[in-house]
């Protein structure tokens, strides 16, 4: 199943875990340890099949290799997934079992938070697995990694604004945000309070939208489809992956796409369609590294100011990759992948554990 998957791309190790007592069904995919121990989040989702679970883990772990390399972190890419419904299946025993499973890898994979898992869940995982980040401050961690992910997306948007409009300013820009969760909601606050942008936001959870509206003046939109069809300066997908389908790429009425959702391209050719239409796409693994930087900064002992200063570098990295794409006549997706692969190749053998 795994070797034949279209998402398998020279992954070093793929491990499946099962605990009959708690019902745990899980998987860890390690794409690379060339730059250091692999680091990536633990996702919890009710997958439709084992193949869907494996494809998600393989795809996300490779993206983490690229993300960590572009962020200049001494880490390779890995990802953990739990096949369960976070709304119904969470238990202390299940997360302890997940911690024991991850611990069998002896530090080749360091876990963090992702869709479906919380700081409280990671605190429990940490009880059984010392290689856990994203913990609560009371447990020596940095808390919710959405804090710096949102900050990093704003830095990336400023870089895309410089490329598209000649200056790093978002004042008065119409920005549509899909997803008002721990990243999208914080991003909306940054954009309104600090940048003076006009924000349109949608989320299936009314409570998430209320939280944002209580903080800043935004315009709520009923569906993501409505956002896609609106004339926007920037469209920002911040929910689950595959937000950019061929249909979306052909319909989008925005100048820029820049968001935190992982694996936004439903298929590689979407990047070409966006480029052909003159839409500037900032690859997700280039711009959404704030969370993993925050997690990585826990390892030597967390300091928010040091971590935030590092995430501010997303502006320079994004600008450099977009300028490279212009100079080479390639899509930003291709330029970002090339730079990540060059960094991984330059560090290959410095740490590799397998």
C-alpha positions in Angstrom: 0.0 0.0 0.0 2.6 2.6 1.0 5.3 1.9 -1.6 2.7 2.0 -4.3 1.1 5.2 -3.1 1.5 8.2 -5.4 2.5 10.2 -2.3 5.4 8.0 -1.5 8.6 9.9 -2.3 11.8 8.4 -0.9 10.4 8.4 2.6 12.9 6.9 5.1 10.4 5.2 7.4 6.7 4.5 7.7 5.3 3.0 10.9 1.8 1.9 11.8 0.6 1.6 15.4 -2.4 -0.2 16.8 -3.5 -0.5 20.4 -6.6 -2.8 20.7 -7.3 -1.7 24.3 -7.8 1.9 23.5 -8.7 1.5 19.8 -5.7 3.5 18.6 -5.1 3.3 14.9 -2.2 5.5 13.9 0.7 6.1 11.6 4.0 8.0 11.6 5.7 8.9 8.3 9.3 10.1 8.4 10.2 11.6 5.1 13.8 12.8 5.9 16.2 13.1 8.7 19.0 14.6 6.5 18.9 17.9 8.4 18.1 16.5 11.9 15.4 14.5 13.7 12.1 14.8 11.9 9.5 17.2 13.3 5.9 17.7 12.4 2.4 17.7 13.9 0.1 15.0 15.0 -3.2 15.1 13.1 -6.5 13.4 14.2 -9.1 12.8 11.5 -11.8 10.2 10.7 -10.2 9.0 7.5 -12.4 7.1 5.0 -9.8 4.3 4.6 -6.3 3.2 5.5 -5.1 4.4 2.0 -6.5 7.9 2.7 -4.7 7.9 6.1 -1.4 6.8 4.5 -1.7 9.3 1.7 -2.3 12.2 4.2 0.7 11.2 6.3 3.1 10.7 3.3 2.1 14.0 1.7 2.3 16.0 4.9 5.6 14.6 6.0 7.3 15.5 2.7 5.8 19.0 3.0 7.3 19.2 6.5 10.8 18.4 5.1 10.4 21.3 2.7 8.9 23.6 5.3 11.6 22.9 7.9 14.4 23.3 5.3 13.0 26.6 4.1 12.7 27.8 7.7 16.3 27.0 8.4 15.5 24.5 11.1 17.8 21.6 12.0 15.0 19.2 11.4 13.7 16.8 8.8 10.1 16.2 8.0 7.7 13.8 9.7 4.0 13.5 10.4 1.8 11.5 12.7 -1.9 10.8 12.1 -4.5 9.2 14.3 -7.5 7.6 12.6 -10.3 8.8 14.8 -12.9 11.5 15.1 -11.6 14.3 17.4 -15.2 15.2 18.2 -16.1 11.8 19.6 -13.1 9.5 20.1 -10.7 11.4 22.3 -9.6 9.9 25.6 -6.6 10.2 28.0 -5.9 6.5 27.4 -5.8 6.9 23.6 -3.3 9.7 23.8 -1.1 7.9 26.2 -1.1 5.0 23.8 -0.1 7.4 21.0 2.7 8.7 23.1 4.0 5.2 23.7 3.8 4.5 20.0 5.8 7.6 19.0 8.3 6.9 21.7 9.3 3.6 20.0 11.0 5.7 17.4 13.4 7.0 20.0 13.6 10.6 18.9 13.7 10.1 15.1 10.3 11.8 15.1 9.3 14.7 17.3 5.6 15.4 17.4 3.6 18.7 17.7 0.1 19.9 17.3 -2.1 19.8 14.1 -5.7 19.6 13.0 -7.8 17.7 15.6 -5.3 17.8 18.4 -4.9 20.4 21.2 -2.3 21.6 23.7 -4.1 19.5 26.3 -3.8 16.4 24.1 -0.1 17.0 23.6 0.4 17.3 27.3 -1.0 13.8 27.7 1.1 12.4 24.8 4.2 13.9 26.5 3.6 11.9 29.6 4.5 8.8 27.6 6.8 10.4 25.0 9.6 12.9 25.8 9.8 13.8 22.1 6.7 16.1 22.2 6.4 19.8 21.5 3.4 22.1 21.5 2.8 21.5 25.1 1.3 23.9 27.6 3.5 26.5 29.2 2.8 24.8 32.5 4.4 21.7 31.0 7.4 23.5 29.7 6.0 24.2 26.2 5.0 27.2 24.2 1.2 26.6 24.0 -0.9 26.9 20.9 1.4 27.0 17.8 -1.3 28.9 15.9 0.0 32.0 17.5 3.2 32.2 15.4 1.7 30.5 12.4 -0.7 33.5 12.0 2.1 35.9 12.5 4.2 34.2 9.8 1.3 34.3 7.3 1.0 38.0 7.8 4.8 38.4 7.1 4.4 36.3 4.0 1.4 38.5 2.8 3.6 41.6 3.2 6.2 40.0 1.0 3.6 39.0 -1.7 2.3 42.6 -1.6 5.8 43.9 -2.4 6.0 41.6 -5.4 2.5 42.2 -6.6 2.1 46.0 -5.9 5.6 47.3 -5.3 5.4 47.9 -1.5 5.0 45.7 1.6 1.7 47.2 2.7 -1.8 45.7 3.2 -3.5 48.9 4.2 -7.0 49.0 2.6 -6.5 45.6 0.9 -9.5 43.3 0.6 -8.4 40.0 2.1 -10.7 36.9 2.2 -10.0 34.3 4.9 -11.4 30.8 4.8 -11.3 29.3 8.3 -11.6 31.3 11.5 -9.9 28.8 13.8 -6.7 29.1 15.7 -4.7 30.4 12.7 -7.4 32.1 10.5 -9.0 33.9 13.5 -5.7 35.3 14.7 -4.7 36.2 11.2 -7.8 38.3 10.9 -7.0 40.2 14.0 -3.4 40.9 12.9 -4.6 42.1 9.5 -7.2 44.5 10.9 -5.4 45.8 13.9 -1.9 46.0 12.6 -2.3 46.4 8.8 -5.5 48.2 8.3 -6.9 45.6 5.9 -10.5 45.0 5.1 -11.2 41.4 6.0 -13.9 39.0 4.8 -14.0 35.7 6.7 -16.0 32.4 6.6 -16.1 29.4 8.8 -18.7 26.6 9.3 -18.6 27.2 13.1 -20.6 30.3 14.1 -18.7 30.3 17.4 -15.4 30.8 15.7 -16.8 33.7 13.7 -18.2 35.3 16.8 -14.8 35.1 18.5 -13.2 37.0 15.7 -16.1 39.6 15.5 -15.7 40.2 19.2 -12.1 41.3 18.6 -12.1 43.3 15.3 -14.6 44.5 12.7 -14.7 42.0 9.9 -17.4 41.0 7.3 -18.6 37.4 7.6 -19.4 35.5 4.5 -21.6 32.4 4.5 -19.4 30.0 2.4 -15.9 29.6 1.0 -17.4 29.5 -2.5 -18.7 33.0 -2.0 -15.2 34.1 -1.0 -13.7 32.5 -4.1 -16.0 34.4 -6.3 -15.5 37.8 -4.6 -13.1 40.4 -6.1 -10.2 40.2 -3.5 -6.7 41.3 -3.3 -5.7 38.2 -1.3 -7.4 34.9 -0.8 -6.2 33.1 2.3 -7.1 29.4 2.8 -6.6 28.4 6.4 -8.6 25.2 6.9 -7.9 21.7 5.5 -5.9 20.8 2.5 -6.8 20.7 -1.2 -8.5 24.1 -1.0 -7.1 24.9 -4.5 -8.8 22.7 -7.0 -8.8 23.2 -10.8 -12.3 24.7 -10.5 -11.2 27.1 -7.8 -8.0 28.1 -9.7 -10.2 29.0 -12.7 -12.8 30.9 -10.7 -10.6 32.9 -8.2 -11.0 36.6 -8.4 -8.0 37.5 -6.3 -4.5 38.7 -7.1 -2.7 36.6 -4.5 -3.2 33.3 -2.7 -1.5 33.1 0.7 -2.7 31.0 3.5 -1.8 28.5 6.3 -3.7 25.4 5.1 -1.4 22.5 4.4 -1.3 20.9 0.9 -3.4 23.5 -0.7 -2.9 22.3 -4.3 -5.4 19.5 -5.1 -3.0 18.6 -8.0 0.3 20.0 -9.2 -1.1 21.5 -12.3 -3.2 23.9 -10.3 0.0 25.9 -9.7 0.3 26.3 -13.5 -3.3 27.5 -13.9 -2.8 30.1 -11.2 0.4 31.3 -12.9 -1.3 31.4 -16.3 -4.1 33.6 -14.9 -1.6 36.0 -13.3 -2.5 34.9 -9.7 0.5 35.0 -7.4 0.6 31.8 -5.3 2.7 31.6 -2.1 3.3 27.9 -1.5 1.9 26.8 1.9 5.0 25.1 3.1 7.0 28.3 2.4 4.7 30.6 4.4 3.1 28.5 7.2 6.2 27.5 9.1 5.5 29.7 12.1 4.0 26.9 14.1 6.8 24.4 13.5 9.3 27.2 14.3 7.5 27.8 17.6 7.5 24.0 18.3 11.2 23.7 17.5 12.1 26.6 19.7 10.7 24.6 22.7 13.6 22.1 22.4 16.4 24.4 23.7 13.9 26.1 26.1 11.2 28.3 24.8 11.5 32.1 24.4 8.7 33.8 22.6 10.7 36.9 21.5 13.4 34.7 20.0 10.8 32.5 18.3 8.9 35.5 16.9 12.1 37.1 15.6 12.8 33.9 13.7 9.3 33.7 12.3 9.6 37.3 11.1 12.2 35.9 8.7 9.3 34.4 6.7 9.1 37.8 5.0 12.6 37.6 3.6 12.4 33.9 2.6 9.1 34.4 0.8 10.4 37.5 -1.0 13.5 35.6 -2.1 11.6 32.6 -3.4 9.1 34.7 -5.3 11.9 36.8 -6.9 13.7 33.5 -7.8 10.5 32.3 -9.5 10.3 35.6 -11.5 14.0 35.4 -12.5 13.9 31.7 -13.5 10.5 31.9 -15.2 9.0 29.2 -13.1 6.1 29.0 -10.7 6.6 29.9 -7.1 5.8 26.3 -6.2 8.7 25.1 -8.3 11.1 27.7 -7.0 10.2 26.9 -3.4 10.6 23.1 -4.0 14.0 23.7 -5.7 15.3 25.8 -2.8 14.1 23.3 -0.2 15.7 20.4 -2.0 18.9 22.3 -2.4 19.0 22.9 1.4 18.2 19.3 2.2 20.9 18.1 -0.2 23.5 20.5 1.3 22.8 19.1 4.7 22.4 15.4 3.8 24.5 13.2 5.9 25.0 15.8 8.6 22.5 14.0 10.9 20.7 11.2 9.0 19.8 8.4 11.4 18.7 5.6 9.1 
